[in-house]
Amino acid sequence: MSRKYTVRIRKSNLCTTLIGLIGLTVLFISLVSAEPAPEASTSTEQKPLSLSVSPKRRLLSIFQGKAAREENGSDSTICEDGLILKAWRPLTNITQSERIGRGIVYFLAMSYLFIGVAIVSDRFMEGIEVITSSERLVTVLNKNGQRETISVHVWNETVANLTLMALGSSAPEILLSIIEMFQKNFSAGDLGPGTIVGSAAYNLFIIIAICIVVIPKGQVRRIQHFRVFVVTASWSIFAYVWMCLITKYITPSVIDIWEGLVTFISFPIFVYHAYVTERRLFCPSCYRQTYDANQRGIIVSSSEAAVGGSEAPVRSSIKDLVESPEMREFEETRRQYISKLKELYRKYPQYDLEKIQAMAQEHLIRDKPKSRAFYRVQSGRRLTGAAGVLRKARDFAAIEIGEAKAVYRMQAEEEEDIDEEYETRLYFDPGHYTVLESIGDFEIHVIRSGSLSKLTKVEYYTEDGTAEAGSDYVAVSGVLEFPPGIGEQTIKITIIDDDVFEEDEHFYVHLRKPTADAVLVAPKVATIMILDDDHCGIFEFKDKEHVIPENVKTYEVNVKRYSGMRGKVILPYYSKGKTAISGKEYMDVKGELVFDVGEYELPIEVEIIEEHSFEKNVVFEMYLGDPRVADDDPLYPQILQVQRKPLDERTYHENLLLTGLPKLANISKIECRIVESEEFKQTVNKLVQTANASKLIGTTSWKEQFLDAMTVTGGGHLDVEDDDEEDDDDADDDYDDAGPTAWEYVMHFLSIFWKICFAIIPPAKIYNGYPCFLVSIILIAICTAVLGDVASHFGCTLGVLDSVTAICLVAMGTSLPDTFASKVAAIHDKTADNAIGNVTGSNAVNVFLGIGIAWTMAAIYHAIHGNQFEVPVGSLLFSTAIYLIEAAVAIFILIYRRKQSIGGELGGPEKLKWVHSIIFILLWVIYITLSILEAYDVIPGF
């Protein structure tokens, strides 16, 4: 089944419709219940109805707005100023129409603040993604015993998900609980705790319900790290059980300092428990440290059990890494990249390799699993009409390819160590000369580079090698002078010729003792090879082994001639496949080389066919035939005449002539090995390692942020549809040209104020994301404080309790971005971890941080003042207990769905997934209904 990435936004979106209906329902109930306010009351929270009133009358009173009047003889309450936002004046003598108008304004303001909180939270998540995706370099030994540097992911994936990732998702709920404590002068409130419990219910029931049904027909998604899920689910249940225990049973209606501290300290214990579960570190001596690759393709440190309980050696080679399941997945990703590369290369032969590589990496980035932060940022940009993060994928791939090739070229170049103390450098150019014995005189060149402004001198002298001065060449020595402005001088060498057949010989010319302002650099010794011209020569391949990168197109196999340059010689050659296939990996060759008089080296050209293989090792063989003197060479008739004579009639010179005929040396057959291109291999390794969407998150400058904030671009969204009839690559061609939709224009202009405001946040890629992280969380706190004030004023104005506002509106509004993020993750990912695996973890973190920090501070404050921090049991305990009961049911259903007939937590058989999704929605509806009824005393609580 093909996947298609589109820029269309589905109008009939299940989660959008559901959330909109819930919000409108709550607003309708609130408006119906609105009544004029008297002057008498000054409290911000309505008192509960008297239990003497019948449940039926109490239920009716909710919708008639008479709850407070039946109890106190008054119509409603007077709202108090918030921490930042003051209450709407006047506070008394407000007509019902005014109250309804104010309620609508507060509702719209709260909705707009939800957009702002979502945008700044996305910036917060960008910083978190940059922080948690940071890498460091580790040097290991490869299978050849050579050192190789690999990238290691610094943050453990589980720790990142349960700390910074969970904090990013839950920051509004956590900060709202803490800020409310300051707003109420360290007294217990209903808005913060109610939002935490309501958000947990929404996350567990509604988000999972949506994720179950959005999976394409016939597909399933299964939690991969199930052990970690069991741990987080257990801790999430414990967190809310603990909250019930400390409010009702341990110290009823009172929170002591130690209870708050235990709640807060449970957070690091919870993270450590999940970490050791994932790493299996309960027996540290039984495990060894290794490096594996995680779902992003980033190599991370991990552990593996030692065999037999003995201490196992640390993995030291890349080959060992491939043996781990994670690394096998990485290798599979690399093979997918190569396969896609070949496919695109065949489809678009007119494109160069770099463009094809960029397209292949773009596919890889889109297809690979992504982090929770990526989906959160992607869905947040989608909701606000901004371009999707994946729009940057192709440009990012092009940059990565350029960097990989630049690094390779830098490594391939041999850089000479030059003493920067000297300005002038002296050396031979070239450093090797090959001459015939009969050449007589010739010159070798000495180069001066750098500063040419002064007179420079350098001594030179010759040294014997196999050639001897006096019999093979004339020894020379002296001083070369370089006047100002002159950069080259020559040394004259004389070669002595004779008629005696000799092997090839060589001697050296040295430079020494330059003037003080100059330095000798390589080559400071020149080698002169003297070739005998009294013999037809001995022929062989120049090199015994040939390793040929497949991207060379045409490869030259050189044949050398030595021990004589006499005559014109014909040398046959041919190739033969061994493991290489002619026509597929190379083209067979057959022919003859013609060595003219004096020629000592000629190439055989072999065409190599590039397949873009990552790991290639095939062999073909090259053969040389018997050499012969050419028919048109003047020496040929003499050779024929001598060969016709009997051996006893040949003279000494005639025998010498036959001895000098061309011959083959030992290296007349060689193997040529075709391997992958080293540059291509290194480029692929880098692209596969960097092909994770986290690299696309964040900006590098404020200018980029403000341009992005003020520009409506659209497109680049990650959405997968089943469409086998359309081609993926055609969709890619249209990808960059897709313009914004009408919905994206609307959302852009609705959110442009927030976009510009939050463009002042430091770019996420500055200082590894830490400035972005700190500034974003401060702005989230400010927005959350305003949101808490507006929510309180909304409830007070319309007579809705804070606990009801929290679980119905605030919890839903702050969880909206997570809803879309989980939905996209459920569709795109191959596993259910990003979609629902982090829900239980976030729910636990909400209690440990949101409740733990707030209640600890309040308990300490009251202890300093000699008081106790009182937390009324009331609605909080009841809604938490209902949530716990239903959460157990939900987790049981998720575990049940792992059985073979269904296959996974998400998706599965069409009818069954709808049944389970409806059950989850009903659980949430029951939770909301019972919590509201208990809050208004329609049903008894604890």
HELIX and SHEET records of a PDB file:
HELIX    1   1 LEU A   14  VAL A   32  1                                  19    
HELIX    2   2 PRO A   55  GLN A   64  1                                  10    
HELIX    3   3 ALA A   67  ASN A   72  1                                   6    
HELIX    4   4 GLN A   96  THR A  132  1                                  37    
HELIX    5   5 GLU A  157  ALA A  160  1                                   4    
HELIX    6   6 ASN A  161  MET A  165  3                                   5    
HELIX    7   7 ALA A  166  GLN A  183  1                                  18    
HELIX    8   8 LEU A  191  ALA A  201  1                                  11    
HELIX    9   9 TYR A  202  ILE A  207  3                                   6    
HELIX   10  10 ILE A  208  VAL A  214  1                                   7    
HELIX   11  11 PHE A  226  CYS A  244  1                                  19    
HELIX   12  12 LEU A  245  TYR A  249  3                                   5    
HELIX   13  13 ILE A  257  ARG A  279  1                                  23    
HELIX   14  14 PRO A  284  CYS A  286  5                                   3    
HELIX   15  15 VAL A  307  GLY A  309  5                                   3    
HELIX   16  16 ILE A  318  VAL A  322  1                                   5    
HELIX   17  17 PRO A  325  LYS A  347  1                                  23    
HELIX   18  18 LEU A  353  ASP A  367  1                                  15    
HELIX   19  19 ARG A  372  LEU A  383  1                                  12    
HELIX   20  20 VAL A  389  LYS A  392  5                                   4    
HELIX   21  21 ALA A  393  ALA A  412  1                                  20    
HELIX   22  22 GLU A  550  VAL A  552  5                                   3    
HELIX   23  23 LEU A  635  ARG A  644  1                                  10    
HELIX   24  24 LEU A  647  GLU A  649  5                                   3    
HELIX   25  25 TYR A  652  THR A  659  1                                   8    
HELIX   26  26 GLU A  678  THR A  690  1                                  13    
HELIX   27  27 ALA A  693  LEU A  696  5                                   4    
HELIX   28  28 TRP A  702  MET A  710  1                                   9    
HELIX   29  29 ASP A  728  TYR A  735  1                                   8    
HELIX   30  30 ALA A  742  PHE A  758  1                                  17    
HELIX   31  31 TYR A  767  GLY A  769  5                                   3    
HELIX   32  32 TYR A  770  LEU A  798  1                                  29    
HELIX   33  33 ASP A  802  THR A  805  1                                   4    
HELIX   34  34 ALA A  806  VAL A  810  3                                   5    
HELIX   35  35 ALA A  811  HIS A  828  1                                  18    
HELIX   36  36 ASP A  833  GLY A  837  3                                   5    
HELIX   37  37 VAL A  839  VAL A  845  1                                   7    
HELIX   38  38 ASN A  846  ILE A  851  3                                   6    
HELIX   39  39 GLY A  852  ILE A  864  1                                  13    
HELIX   40  40 GLY A  874  TYR A  896  1                                  23    
HELIX   41  41 GLU A  910  ALA A  935  1                                  26    
SHEET    1   A 2 ARG A   3  TYR A   5  0                                        
SHEET    2   A 2 VAL A 720  ASP A 722 -1                                        
SHEET    1   B 4 GLU A 135  LEU A 141  0                                        
SHEET    2   B 4 ARG A 147  HIS A 153 -1                                        
SHEET    3   B 4 ILE A 299  ALA A 305  1                                        
SHEET    4   B 4 TYR A 287  ALA A 293 -1                                        
SHEET    1   C 2 VAL A 220  ARG A 221  0                                        
SHEET    2   C 2 LEU A 906  GLY A 907 -1                                        
SHEET    1   D 2 VAL A 254  ILE A 255  0                                        
SHEET    2   D 2 PHE A 869  GLU A 870 -1                                        
SHEET    1   E 4 GLU A 488  THR A 494  0                                        
SHEET    2   E 4 ASP A 441  GLY A 450 -1                                        
SHEET    3   E 4 THR A 424  PHE A 428 -1                                        
SHEET    4   E 4 ALA A 518  LEU A 520  1                                        
SHEET    1   F 5 HIS A 432  LEU A 436  0                                        
SHEET    2   F 5 VAL A 525  LEU A 531  1                                        
SHEET    3   F 5 GLU A 505  ARG A 512 -1                                        
SHEET    4   F 5 THR A 456  ASP A 464 -1                                        
SHEET    5   F 5 SER A 477  PHE A 482 -1                                        
SHEET    1   G 4 GLU A 601  GLU A 607  0                                        
SHEET    2   G 4 THR A 554  TYR A 562 -1                                        
SHEET    3   G 4 ILE A 538  PHE A 541 -1                                        
SHEET    4   G 4 LYS A 663  LEU A 664  1                                        
SHEET    1   H 5 GLU A 545  PRO A 549  0                                        
SHEET    2   H 5 LYS A 669  VAL A 675  1                                        
SHEET    3   H 5 ASN A 617  LEU A 624 -1                                        
SHEET    4   H 5 VAL A 569  GLY A 577 -1                                        
SHEET    5   H 5 LYS A 590  PHE A 595 -1                                        
SHEET    1   I 5 GLU A 545  PRO A 549  0                                        
SHEET    2   I 5 LYS A 669  VAL A 675  1                                        
SHEET    3   I 5 ASN A 617  LEU A 624 -1                                        
SHEET    4   I 5 VAL A 569  GLY A 577 -1                                        
SHEET    5   I 5 ARG A 628  VAL A 629 -1                                        
END                                                                             
